[in-house]
Amino acid sequence: MIAPREADEEAGVEHEAPIRELARVSMENDIRTLKEVELSLHRLKIGKYGRCGSCGGKIPPTRLMAIPWIHVCVDCAGGGFRQQKRALEQDLECKSAADLDRVIQFQKSR
């Protein structure tokens, strides 16, 4: 049996929807963080904690102290300029920084 809703009840239901959505997003974030912590514990057991899971470089201790469950370095996490530069160095085997900077400027201008 479905009972008709009163006007006050409908307003309450509309008010609860954003709160439920915030709770759902918060739980998803908590679950994601717990998975990252579990992954970090596993990496600690196998001796790979503190190494970037993407490039294999060392993650700075200050980053690990700020976010202990992190498993990528700053460059790999943000796809930053240094990561782009490192990839170009490997791909193009550039010997001088000036050559590499010219290539990067050219790519940005496209």
C-alpha positions, 0 to 999 in steps of 0.5 A, spaced: 500 500 500 502 506 498 500 512 502 500 519 499 505 524 501 504 530 505 508 537 502 512 537 508 514 530 507 516 531 500 521 537 502 524 533 507 525 527 501 528 533 497 533 535 502 535 528 504 538 527 496 544 531 497 546 529 503 545 521 501 549 523 495 555 526 499 555 520 504 556 516 498 561 520 495 565 520 502 564 512 503 567 511 496 573 516 497 574 512 504 574 505 500 579 508 495 583 510 501 583 503 504 585 500 498 591 504 497 593 503 504 592 495 503 596 496 496 602 500 500 602 495 505 603 489 500 608 494 497 612 494 503 612 487 504 615 486 497 620 491 498 617 496 493 614 501 498 617 508 496 618 506 489 614 509 484 609 504 481 609 508 474 617 510 473 620 506 478 623 512 481 624 514 488 618 517 492 621 523 496 620 522 504 616 528 504 611 526 500 611 519 503 610 523 510 604 527 507 601 521 504 603 514 506 599 510 501 602 514 495 605 509 490 607 514 484 612 520 484 609 527 483 611 527 476 607 521 474 601 523 478 601 530 475 603 528 468 608 534 469 613 538 465 619 533 468 615 527 466 614 530 459 622 532 459 624 525 461 620 521 456 622 526 450 629 525 453 628 517 452 625 518 445 629 523 442 636 521 446 637 529 446 644 530 449 643 537 451 638 541 455 637 546 450 635 541 444 630 538 449 627 545 451 626 547 443 623 540 442 618 541 448 617 549 446 615 546 439 610 541 441 607 546 446 606 551 440 602 545 436 
